[in-house]
């Protein structure tokens, strides 16, 4: 082998060895389909955003995808099976951390709609017993496994603070980064109302919010169930909306 060819081969091998196994660190957002995208919040923590169709057309819902060793955990599944399918494919083929399990935070379809895709791939979906019961009664997809009201789940900590947006709403903390996923229990900064109150318990919600604060006092970044993340001001904003809604 000539010195020139040897040099070229060494350069090629070095380039291949240094190729990252996941997305480029500089790329913060990926558009997976016209109605599914993911955004990096912190190392190993991604927010997924899915857009509804049908009766809820144009409404987006947030969730998390959290790396856990060589796998990942999905928090909430998107509005429909196609959303979950896009997220699972991206986690496996681009992130190289295939989803090993999922958590749903309450029984509404913006949280549970993708469950059939996970079931079909043999990926366990975890939720509270009350969530499973309410999802079944509503005709929504049902999580296959059960969560307690306060437990660690891989790199996550899940907690049931009490009724609020729904009687069964969980919040999920990623302690390593201080990211709290509040789901629909927490409102975004632009929200002018508490949103869909069909299953809400507005009277219990303020006490539940206080229990959440006490359980996760170190939360720094708050991800609401809809629209943009923020800081702890989202807790104060939700509290202000609750005071406005109280009789």
C-alpha positions in Angstrom: 0.0 0.0 0.0 1.4 3.4 -1.0 1.9 6.1 1.7 -0.9 8.2 0.0 -3.4 5.3 0.1 -2.5 4.5 3.7 -3.0 8.1 4.7 -6.4 8.2 3.0 -7.5 5.0 4.7 -6.5 6.2 8.1 -8.4 9.4 7.6 -11.5 7.5 6.6 -11.3 5.2 9.6 -10.8 8.1 11.9 -13.9 9.9 10.5 -16.0 6.7 10.9 -14.8 6.2 14.4 -15.8 9.7 15.4 -19.2 9.6 13.9 -21.8 10.2 16.7 -24.3 7.5 17.4 -27.1 10.0 17.9 -28.3 13.3 16.4 -25.7 16.1 15.9 -25.3 18.0 19.2 -26.0 21.3 17.4 -29.4 20.1 16.1 -32.0 21.0 18.7 -35.2 20.2 16.8 -36.3 17.5 14.4 -39.5 17.5 12.3 -40.5 13.9 12.0 -43.7 14.3 10.1 -45.9 17.4 9.4 -47.7 16.8 12.8 -44.8 15.4 14.9 -41.6 17.1 16.0 -39.1 16.7 18.8 -37.0 19.4 20.6 -34.0 19.0 22.9 -34.6 20.5 26.3 -31.4 19.2 28.0 -28.9 16.4 27.4 -30.9 13.2 27.2 -34.3 15.0 27.5 -36.5 15.7 24.5 -40.0 17.3 24.3 -42.2 15.8 21.6 -45.0 17.9 20.1 -47.9 16.3 18.2 -50.7 18.0 16.4 -54.3 16.7 16.5 -56.7 16.3 13.7 -60.5 15.8 13.5 -62.4 17.5 16.3 -59.2 18.8 17.9 -57.6 19.9 14.6 -54.6 22.3 15.1 -54.3 21.6 18.8 -50.8 20.5 19.8 -49.9 18.4 22.8 -46.5 18.0 24.5 -44.8 14.9 26.0 -41.3 13.8 26.8 -38.7 11.3 25.4 -36.1 10.7 28.0 -32.9 8.7 27.4 -32.3 5.9 29.9 -28.9 4.1 29.3 -29.0 2.7 25.8 -32.8 2.9 25.7 -35.4 5.6 26.3 -38.8 6.2 28.0 -41.7 7.9 26.4 -43.9 10.1 28.5 -47.4 10.5 26.9 -47.9 9.0 23.5 -49.3 11.6 21.1 -52.9 11.9 19.9 -53.0 8.8 17.7 -51.0 5.7 16.8 -49.3 7.4 13.8 -47.7 9.9 16.2 -46.3 7.2 18.5 -45.0 5.3 15.4 -43.1 8.3 14.3 -41.6 8.8 17.8 -40.6 5.2 18.2 -39.0 5.1 14.8 -37.0 8.3 15.5 -35.9 7.1 18.9 -34.6 3.8 17.4 -33.1 5.0 14.1 -31.9 8.5 14.8 -31.5 8.8 18.5 -30.3 5.2 18.8 -32.1 4.9 22.1 -35.2 2.7 21.3 -38.2 3.2 23.6 -38.4 0.4 26.2 -41.4 1.7 28.2 -43.9 4.5 28.3 -45.8 6.4 31.0 -49.2 8.2 30.4 -50.1 11.0 32.7 -53.9 10.8 32.5 -56.7 9.2 30.6 -57.4 11.8 27.8 -56.7 10.9 24.2 -53.9 13.5 23.8 -52.0 11.3 26.3 -53.1 7.8 25.4 -53.9 8.0 21.7 -50.6 6.3 20.7 -50.9 3.3 23.0 -52.0 0.9 20.3 -48.7 1.3 18.5 -46.7 0.6 21.6 -48.9 -2.4 22.4 -48.3 -3.8 18.9 -44.5 -3.5 19.4 -44.6 -5.1 22.8 -43.6 -2.0 24.7 -45.3 -1.7 28.1 -47.3 1.4 28.9 -47.6 2.4 32.5 -50.4 4.4 34.1 -52.3 4.7 37.4 -55.2 2.2 38.0 -57.6 5.2 38.0 -56.2 6.2 34.6 -56.8 2.7 33.2 -60.3 2.6 34.5 -61.2 6.1 33.2 -59.6 5.4 29.8 -61.6 2.2 29.4 -64.9 3.9 30.4 -64.2 6.7 27.8 -63.3 4.3 25.1 -59.7 5.6 24.9 -56.6 3.3 24.7 -55.7 1.7 28.1 -52.2 1.5 29.6 -51.2 -2.2 30.2 -49.1 -1.7 33.4 -49.8 0.1 36.7 -48.0 2.9 38.6 -48.2 3.8 42.2 -49.0 7.3 43.3 -45.3 8.1 43.9 -42.4 6.1 42.5 -39.2 6.2 40.6 -39.3 5.1 37.0 -35.8 4.8 35.6 -34.3 8.3 35.5 -37.8 9.7 36.2 -39.9 10.3 39.3 -43.7 10.1 39.0 -46.1 11.6 41.4 -49.9 11.9 41.8 -50.5 15.3 43.5 -54.3 15.0 43.6 -57.1 15.9 41.3 -56.8 19.0 39.0 -57.2 19.0 35.2 -58.5 15.5 35.6 -59.0 13.2 38.7 -56.0 11.1 37.8 -53.3 13.5 36.5 -49.7 12.6 37.2 -46.7 14.9 37.1 -43.2 13.6 36.1 -39.9 14.9 37.2 -36.4 14.4 35.7 -34.3 15.1 38.8 -31.0 15.2 37.0 -31.9 18.2 35.0 -34.6 19.8 37.1 -37.2 19.4 34.3 -40.8 18.9 35.6 -43.3 17.6 33.1 -46.6 19.0 34.4 -48.8 17.8 31.6 -52.2 19.4 31.5 -52.0 19.9 35.3 -49.9 23.0 34.6 -50.9 25.8 32.2 -48.6 27.5 29.8 -47.7 31.2 30.1 -50.1 32.4 27.3 -53.1 30.5 28.7 -56.0 32.8 29.5 -58.2 30.1 31.0 -57.8 26.6 32.6 -58.8 25.0 29.3 -60.9 21.9 29.0 -62.7 21.5 32.4 -64.9 18.6 31.4 -63.2 16.3 33.9 -61.5 18.9 36.1 -61.8 19.4 39.9 -61.2 23.1 40.2 -61.9 23.1 43.9 -59.2 20.4 44.6 -56.6 21.7 42.1 -55.0 24.5 44.3 -54.2 22.0 47.1 -52.9 19.5 44.5 -50.7 22.2 43.1 -49.2 22.9 46.5 -48.5 19.2 47.1 -46.7 19.1 43.7 -44.6 22.0 44.8 -43.7 20.4 48.1 -42.9 17.0 46.4 -40.7 18.5 43.7 -39.2 21.7 45.2 -36.2 21.6 42.9 -38.1 22.0 39.6 -36.5 24.6 37.4 -38.0 24.0 34.0 -41.7 23.3 33.7 -43.2 21.6 30.6 -46.9 22.1 30.4 -49.2 19.7 28.5 -49.7 22.3 25.7 -47.6 25.1 24.2 -44.2 26.3 25.4 -42.1 25.3 28.4 -41.1 27.9 31.0 -39.8 28.3 34.5 -41.5 28.1 37.9 -43.6 31.2 36.8 -45.9 28.6 35.2 -46.9 27.4 38.6 -47.8 30.9 39.7 -49.7 31.4 36.5 -51.7 28.2 37.0 -52.4 29.3 40.5 -53.6 32.8 39.3 -55.9 31.1 36.8 -57.3 28.9 39.5 -58.0 31.9 41.7 -59.8 33.6 38.8 -61.9 30.5 38.2 -62.9 30.1 41.8 -66.4 31.2 42.7 
